[in-house]
Amino acid sequence: MAKSLASVVEERLPECALNGMAADFQPLSFHVKEALERYFSALDGHTPGDLYDLVLNEIERPLLEDVMRRTRGNISKAAIQLGLNRATLRKKLEKHGIPS
């Protein structure tokens, strides 16, 4: 059974603190919210278009790239880690122009 990101971070936080890593870890949602605040601020009152697709594409591509790198291009392992079936993963990789 896959662990949630929060549970993994909670388990590793004491180890990170001992190794001198920042103990003020913030979840991914915190950073996304900060990025959205900067984005809306930069819009200076203008209305964004296709915001949902923009955010998903901005997050999905680096996620796919990183998982593919960590699994050394193994589609089956990457699909399991992402919780996707292999065909869906292949389509997403193709959409983003990421070699499989």
C-alpha positions as CSV (number, residue, x, y, z in Angstrom):
1,M,0.0,0.0,0.0
2,A,1.4,3.4,-1.0
3,K,2.2,5.9,1.7
4,S,0.9,9.4,1.5
5,L,3.4,12.2,1.0
6,A,2.5,13.7,4.4
7,S,3.2,10.4,6.3
8,V,6.6,10.0,4.5
9,V,7.6,13.6,5.4
10,E,6.4,13.1,9.0
11,E,8.5,10.0,9.3
12,R,11.6,11.6,7.8
13,L,11.4,15.0,9.4
14,P,13.4,14.1,12.6
15,E,16.1,12.5,10.4
16,C,16.2,15.6,8.2
17,A,16.6,17.9,11.3
18,L,19.5,15.7,12.5
19,N,21.2,16.0,9.1
20,G,20.9,19.8,9.2
21,M,18.1,20.0,6.7
22,A,15.4,22.6,7.2
23,A,12.9,21.4,9.7
24,D,10.3,24.0,8.5
25,F,9.2,21.7,5.6
26,Q,6.0,22.9,3.9
27,P,3.7,20.7,1.9
28,L,3.5,21.0,-1.8
29,S,0.1,22.7,-1.6
30,F,1.7,25.5,0.4
31,H,4.2,26.2,-2.5
32,V,1.4,25.9,-5.1
33,K,-0.6,28.5,-3.2
34,E,2.3,30.8,-3.0
35,A,3.0,30.5,-6.7
36,L,-0.7,31.2,-7.4
37,E,-0.6,34.3,-5.2
38,R,2.4,35.6,-7.2
39,Y,0.7,34.7,-10.5
40,F,-2.5,36.6,-9.6
41,S,-0.4,39.5,-8.3
42,A,1.5,39.7,-11.6
43,L,-1.8,39.7,-13.5
44,D,-2.5,43.1,-11.9
45,G,-6.3,42.7,-12.0
46,H,-6.5,41.0,-15.4
47,T,-8.6,37.9,-15.6
48,P,-6.7,34.7,-16.3
49,G,-7.9,32.2,-18.9
50,D,-7.6,28.4,-18.8
51,L,-6.2,28.6,-15.3
52,Y,-7.0,25.0,-14.4
53,D,-5.2,23.6,-17.5
54,L,-2.3,26.0,-16.9
55,V,-1.8,24.8,-13.3
56,L,-2.1,21.1,-14.2
57,N,0.4,21.4,-17.0
58,E,2.9,23.3,-14.9
59,I,2.8,20.6,-12.2
60,E,2.3,17.5,-14.3
61,R,5.3,17.9,-16.6
62,P,8.0,18.2,-13.9
63,L,6.3,15.5,-11.9
64,L,6.4,13.1,-14.9
65,E,10.0,14.1,-15.7
66,D,11.1,13.5,-12.1
67,V,9.4,10.1,-11.7
68,M,10.7,8.9,-15.0
69,R,14.2,10.0,-14.0
70,R,13.9,8.3,-10.6
71,T,12.6,5.0,-12.2
72,R,15.3,5.2,-15.0
73,G,12.6,5.3,-17.6
74,N,10.8,2.2,-16.4
75,I,7.2,2.9,-17.4
76,S,5.8,0.1,-15.2
77,K,7.5,1.4,-12.1
78,A,6.6,5.0,-12.9
79,A,3.0,4.1,-13.5
80,I,2.8,2.3,-10.1
81,Q,4.4,5.3,-8.3
82,L,2.0,7.7,-10.0
83,G,-1.1,5.6,-9.5
84,L,-1.7,5.5,-13.3
85,N,-2.0,2.7,-15.7
86,R,0.8,2.4,-18.2
87,A,-1.3,3.5,-21.2
88,T,-2.4,6.7,-19.4
89,L,1.2,7.4,-18.5
90,R,2.4,6.9,-22.0
91,K,-0.3,9.4,-23.3
92,K,0.8,12.0,-20.7
93,L,4.5,11.5,-21.6
94,E,3.7,12.0,-25.3
95,K,1.5,15.0,-24.5
96,H,4.4,16.7,-22.8
97,G,7.0,15.5,-25.2
98,I,8.8,13.4,-22.6
99,P,10.7,10.4,-24.0
100,S,9.6,7.1,-22.6
